[in-house]
Amino acid sequence: MPRFHIDPNIIRARTIDTVVYTSESILEEAKEKIFAPSWQFVGDTDRVAQPGSVWPFMLLDQYLSEPLVLTRDKSGEVHCMSNVCTHRGNLLAYKPCKSSQLRCKYHGRVFGLDGKFQFMPEFAKVENFPTEADDLKRLPLFQWGKLLFTTLNPVFPPQKFLAEMMARVGWLPMDRLEFRPDLSKDYAVKANWALYCENYLEGFHIPFVHNSLSAMLDWSSYTTEILGYSNLQLGIAKKGDVCFDLPTDSADYGKEVAAYYFWVFPNMMFNFYPWGLSLNIVEPQGVSACKVRFLVYVFDESKLNTGAGSGLDQVEHEDEEVVENVQRGIRSRFYGHGRYAPGREQGTHHFHSLLAEFLD
């Protein structure tokens, strides 16, 4: 028997068991069942813009904590690999740099920027050496415009998670995105990662929690579209507010779209505004804590701080207050399951269905 069941009919369904938000063992289980096989954002091509570029990072630090490295070899190809030496496990690259190779500072083992083993001192007499096991583990890499994604366990193709979003907004100038560290920010939230995601997945709370955002969006036209392993909330601007200049072949042509709010399972939010993209990554930090990274990419600076894409910091703090109080509330002995508003909480129902599918 499955531990979790979400009735596919939202009219009958109850929300997922609160143990998902309170159990250390389920958080640990989710590492291999949910996060390792999903596709995760790992950076952009500007991080490794030139041949010889090396950019180390920790994937979902304080949770998966997987040391990886992006490189661009002399032929211009970008690679994503393990950043762990195959000799004794030392980290290879400690910080971003330019180099023609990866050389371990512990015992001198050398790898090419494609991860291939090249040289190791004092190993001339070692039998059956080197083998493929002495190369760095290479991970699949998927590119959309400048954005790069990888997976630790490639059981699903990236299109399963990303293709529907890419098709819907494929007209956007993704190759012109410029990362803005001055506008980007990390938020520490005292709530389970899944609670943060499900808050994002419904616009039901907007009129009650976000007064400024509600003033810019036409609530009566706000819609949620359920896709395979993602979904879309379409924010329609009130008359006269800033909106996209849509091409005639767009599925949304004729609508005054203020924002595309895409969620991609399990933990990525792509918020497209007329000025660019606010990419939000929700990183578990503990059963009652997560880090939310707001990564800002701009392609039209003239539209910054306008429309639905303005005041994002205020909106975030309003969301934090709600989900942190929900984290306290779901521990109550008097709360077990809730129900869904059929016309407003389709996204949360979809999310809970996917959690149940992957955990079981």
N, C-alpha and C positions, 0 to 999 in steps of 0.2 A: 504493500500500500504506500502511495506517495505521502510524504509528510505534509506537503502543502498542496492545496487545491484551490484554484480560483475559477468559479463558474464562468464559462465563456459568455453567458448571457448576463450583461451588466445589470439588468433589472433584478435578477435573482442573487447576484454575487455579493459576497462579503469580502472585506479587505483582508490582506494577508496577516497571518498570525504575528503578534507583536514580538515573538521570540526572534524574528529576523532582525529586529533592531536592538535586542538586549543580550543576545547570546554570543559569548566569545568564541565558542566552537563553530557557530555558523559563519562568523566573520572570517575565521581561519579557513573554513571549508570553501568560502567564496573565492579565495586566492586562486585555486586550481580549477574550480568549476565555472566561475564567472569571469574573472579578470585575466587569467592567463590565456584563455582561448579567444578573448575579444581583441579588437584592434584599438590601439591606444595612440594618441598623438604624441610625437617624440621631438618635435621641433620643426624648423623650416630650413629651406635650402640656403638661406643667407647665413646660417650658422656655419656652413661648410662651403663658402662661396668659391674658394680657389683650390686648385689641386694642391694637396699637402695639408689641407685643413683637417684638424682633429678636434672633436667636440664631445667630451665625456659627460654623462649625465646618469642620474639614478632614476629608474622608472618606478613611479609611485613610491617615492621615498617614505620611509616609516611604515610601509605596508608590504608591497612586493619587494621593494628595496633591491631591485635587480640592476647591477652596474652594467651599463651599455655605453657604446661610443659610436658616434657618427664620424665617418671619414670621407674624403674625396680623393681618389687616387690620381696618379699622373695622367690617366686617360680621361679624367673628368667624371668617372662613375662614382656615385654615392653609395656607401655601404653602411649598414647597421649591424653591429657585432657585439659579442660579449667583451667587456672591458677587463676580463680576468685572465691572467697569464695561466697557460695550461701546464706550467711546471709546478709551482707551489701556491698558486691562487692569489698572488699579489695583484693589486690594481695596476693597470698599465699606464693609462693617461690620467694624470691628477687634475689637470686644468686644460682649457682650450689652448691650442698651440698650432704651429705649422711645423711639419716634419715629413721626411720621406719614408719613415718607418715607425713602428711601435716597438720600443725597446724597454724591456722590464728593468726597473732600477734595482731589483733584488739580486738576480743572478745573470742578467745580461741576455736573456732569451729575446730574439728579434722576430718580428712579424711584419709582413707587408701591410700596406694600407687596405688590402683586400682580405686580411686576416690569415693569409697563408704563412705557415711556419717558414722561416728563412735560415736561422742559425742559432746554435746553443753551444757555449764554451764547455769544455770538459765532458762532452758526450760522445766522443769519437768511438768508444768501445761499447756503447750501449746497443744491445741487440734489438732488432725490429724497430728501429728508430730512424727517422720520424714516421709517424702514420697520420691518418686523417684526424685522429684524436688529438694530435699536437697542434692542429690549426685552431684558430679562434672560431667559436660557434657563430655562424652567420645567420642573421634573422631576416625574414622577408621584409621588404620595404615597399610601401605604396605611396605614391605621390599624387596630390591633387593641387594643381597650381604650385605654390611654394610649400604647401603643408605636407608633412611627412608622418606616416603611421607605420607601426609594426605590431606584431603579436608574438608572444612567447611560445604559444602552442598553436601552430597554424592548421587547425582543423576546419576553419571556415575561410572562404575567400573574402577579401576586404569588401567586395561589391555587396555582399550580404548585408553589411552594416551601412555602407556609404552611398551605394549607387542611386538610391531614390532621391536623396538630398542633392547629389551632384546633378541629376537630371533636371530637377525642379529649378535650380538656380545656376545652371551651367553657363548662363549668359553673363554672370558676374566676372569682373576682371581679377580672377584669383591669382594670376601671375604678377599683379601689381601691388599686392598686399605688402605693406611695410610694417614690421613689428615696432611698437612704440612702448619701450620699457617705462617711459615716464608716465604713461597712462595705465600701465598694467599693475596689478596688485594681488597679493595673497590674503585670504581671509581665514582665520581660525574659527571654526564653528563647533560649538559644544553639542553636537547631535550626530547621530548615525548617518553615514553617507547616503543610505537609501531614503531616509526621511527628507534630506535636502533635495534629492532627485524628484521625489514624488510631489514636493511643493512646487518645483519648477514646472511639473507636467500638467498643471491645471491653471487656467486663468480664472477659475471660480473665485479665488481669494482676492483678485486684483481690486475690485471696488471696495473691499473691506480693509485691505492692508496698504495698498499703494495709491494714495490720493493723487499724487503728481502724475504717475503713469496712467491712471484711470482717466485723467483729464485729457490725455492725448490720444487714447484709443477709443474706437467706437465699440463699446461693449456688446451691443446688439449684433454686430457682425463678426465677433471674435469666434473663430472656429478651430477645431482640433481634427487632424487627419491621422489616422492610424496606418502606419506603414509596416513593413516586415519586422525589422529590428531597430526601428527608429519611429519618430512621429513628428508632426509639424503643427505648431500653433501659429495661425496666421493673424497678425495684428493689423487691423485696418485703421487708417488715420481718420480722425475727425476732419470735417471739411476745412480745407485751407492749411492743414498741418503738413509737415515735410513727409514726403513719401517717395518711393522708387519711381524712376522713369523706366517703365517696363517695356521691353521689346515686344513687337506685335506677335511674335511666335511664343511668348511666355504663356503658360497655362493660366496665369493670373492677370493677363492683359485686360485693362478696363477697370481693374480694382485699384483703390488708393491704398497700396500696401505700405504700412509704416515699418513693419518688422517681420522677418521670418525667424521664428523660434524653433530650431530643429534640436531635438534630443536624439542622441545615438547611444544605444545600449552598450555598456551599462552606465557610463558616467561622464559623457561629453555633451555639452550644450553649445550649439553654433548659433549665435544671435547675429543675424545679418541686418544691418541698418544701411540707409543710403550713404553713410560715410565709410562703412567697412564692416569689420567683424569683431565682436567680443566673444572669444572662445573661452568657455568656462569648463575647467576640469575639476571634478570632485574626487579627492584622494582620501580614502579611509586612513585614519590615524589611530583608531581604537573603536571599541564598540559604541562609545558615546561621543566621538570626536571625528571631525574630518577637516581637511584643508581644501578650500575652494580657490583655484587659481583663475583670475581674470586676466586673460592675455589679449591685448588689444592690437588689432591690425587695421591699418587705415589705407583706403585707396582714394578718398576724396576729403581732404582736410577742410575744405570750405563748408562742409556740412556737419562737422564735429559740434557737439553740444547743442544739437537741435533735435526736435521730435522725440520719438520713443527711445532713441539711443542716447538721450542726455540724462544726467542725474543717476547714473548706474550705481554709484556708491551709496546713495540714499536708499535706493531700492534694495540693494544687498543687505543693508543693516536692518531694514524692515523685515526681510525674509528671515534673517538670522534670529531675530527676536521670536518669531513665530515657531520656527522649527526647534529652537532650543527649549521652548515651553512644551512643545509636543513631545520631545524626548523625555521630559519629566513626566508628562501626563500618561504616556503609554506604559509606564511602569506601575500604574495604579492597579490594585487588585480588582477594581470595579470596571476596568476597560479590557475588552478582549478583541472585538472586531467592530468595524463600522460598515456602513453601506456607501454606495456610490450615487452621486447625482448623474443620471444617465446622459444628460445633455451637456455636462460640464466636466466630468471626471473620467472621460474615456482614456486619457493619457495615463492616469494613475492606475486604472484597471489594466491597461496594456502592460505597464511596467510590472505590476504585481504578477501578472500571468507569466511574463518572461522570467522573473525571479523564481517562481515555482518550477518552471520548465528546466532551468539550468541547475537549480539546487537538487532537483530530483532526478 
